[in-house]
Amino acid sequence: DQRESDPIIEDLERMMGVLREEMHLTADRRGYIYGDIVIRDGEDEFNTSKLGMGGWAVPGTVEHLQFVEVNVDYALVVETAAMADRLIEEKFPKKEKALIIATQGQASRGVRRLIHRLHYEEGLPIIVFTDGDPYGWYIYSTIKQGSINLAYLS
């Protein structure tokens, strides 16, 4: 059960001073990106706007990814997949030179790390669009400042 293993993994991270991803403990893919950005993943190189309307699923570990070309002005992080899909359908990313990042609820560690890298390594402004309810504000704060459970890494 994930609820039992998460605290154990967090304890291991603290004791060993390494991230779970460095121990090859990764979560399932959750969240996706769509926009004019070229990524190198191992030997594969692709533009996330050329992979169909579903974009590219963000893996649990993003440290190995290389940003080859970033042809967007900002990243729009969207809480719900339905809203992200609608924006893609309306060609918002192309019209506005935006990268859409769908978190599908609370952003996974992989998605949060990808957002962090895009901001700090590529200088992309990040805009977060949530439902505006208390949970939406919590999602925003986790994207902006990190999770409470991982505060020791900040």
Secondary structure, DSSP 8 states (H G I E B T S, - for coil): -HHHHHHHHHHHHHHHTS-GGGGT-------EEESSEEEEETTEEEEGGGS-TT-EE--S--TT-EEEEE--SEEEEES-HHHHHHHHHTTHHHHHTEEEEE-SSS--HHHHHHHHHHHHHH---EEEE--SSHHHHHHHHHHHH--GGGGGG-
